[in-house]
Amino acid sequence: MNSRSSFVLAIGFSILVVLIAVLGFGALRRADTIYAQVQSAQESYLETEAFRRGIVTELYFADILVRDYLLDPSSENVQSHRQELLNTRDSLQQRLDHLSELVGENDSPRLARLQEEVEGYWDSLDPIFDWTAQEKSVRGSAFLRYKVLPRRQAVVNLAREMARINDENLSRARQRLQASQQVLHSFLLRMMAFTLGLGIIVAVLTTRRVAHLERKHDEQRRQIEETQNNLRRLSRRLVQAQEVERRALSRELHDEVGQMMTALGMELGHLEKLRNGNSDAFHSRIEEAKRLNADAMRAIRDLAMGLRPSMLDDLGIEAALQWQGREFSRHTGVPATVRVDGSLDYLSDTQRTCIYRVVQEALTNCARHAKAKHVLVSLRADQHGVEVIVQDNGVGFNANAARGGLGLLGMQERVQELDGTVVIASNRSGGTTIRVELPAGVVA
């Protein structure tokens, strides 16, 4: 996974985690707010209802006190009855004061009317404390029926109206709570939709990236397995090539050099016998011995040059390639041209050997398969490196199918060890071009 994809996925996961945290925190906070609103509305309703009921209760209690006072024929308990009514009045006034703190501005006019009715109720009771016992007996019943009870009923009606208003306030509070709940639901739905969408995007990106990595992993594993198989084939081919080379060397040494040395020994024996004899025969044997010696030297030189040309170390890569081109032409009859552009003196021994073996393998393949009429080997060197091109006008081949060949595989291995590149272009009618580039200053 590259750094850009990792960064994007990290940002996506971070945003997803933050959104989940915000969603949870926001839901908790809004739930706490709604709970506080519910609790506040409930407490306000219950407290208002309690004060309202208390007002009605105090009025009924005051009626009882007034009735008891009017029914009491004695004049001695006037002050005690009056004090009880004053205490009840103070308690009722405290309830009204608390109720004024609970109701809103819209309900203030009704509360003011209730206050006026209560004051009127208390004011209506003031004359009875100046009555005599006879006046209480005569006027008490009518006073209760036509003065006290209507006033009390007016206050009770207003208190009931306050109860209705309290119910309306509770209903409005419930509506506000429902609106807050709808806002919470909308917030949760939006956050859930956004979080779910982002999660799907992150999941899709992650799945695609993982699938891409799996495909890349499978491709790399296939390439590794193919490389391992090629290396095993190359190893077997190298072992086989060593055995073939050893057999060829043994055969060359035995069949050519050995026979020449045997013939040379026989000639030397004949020379021993003819040293005091016919001079013409002696000189003829001398010439034959020289020829055998020259043939033996040439065979040994050819073997040595086949293993590693001494001129590669003595005269350089250009001379070695020129000799290789001549040998190719001598053995195949196909003209081979070697061109060198630039100085090759800065090349290391490893690079020279690599170039020599690459050209050797390319010419060998050309001799075996190309059926070419002409081969061109060109080298171009500069401060950046060296470029080697081997081009023929033969029948060509399928470059993709032949890349697994051991000769080309060995060529690629040599070049890759020096951080170089190999490009093979070939078709059935246009011949083959092998291009090798080696950077300067690389030593394996």
Protein Blocks (a to p, Z undefined) as FASTA:
>chain_A
ZZklmmmmmmmmmmmmmmmmmmmmmmmmmmmmmmmmmmmmmmmmmmmmmmmmmmmmmmmm
mmmmmmmmmmpmbfklmmmmmmmmmmmmmmmmmmmmmmmmmpcfklmmmmmmmmmmmmmm
mmmmmmmmmpcfklmmmmmmmmmmmmmmmmmmmmmmmmmmmmmmmmmmmmmmmmmmmmmm
mmmmmmmmmmmmmmmmmmmmmmmmmmmmmmmmmmmmmmmmmmmmmmmmmmmmmmmmmmmm
mmmmmmmmmmmmmmmmmmmmmmmmmmmmmmmmmmmmcfklmmmmmmmmmmmmmmmmmmmm
mmmmmmocfklmmnojklmmmmmmmmmmmmnopacddddedjfklpcfklmmmmmmmmmm
mmmmmmmmnopabdcddddddfkbccdddddfbebpafklmmmpmklmmmmmmmmmnopa
cdddddfknopaddddddehiaZZ
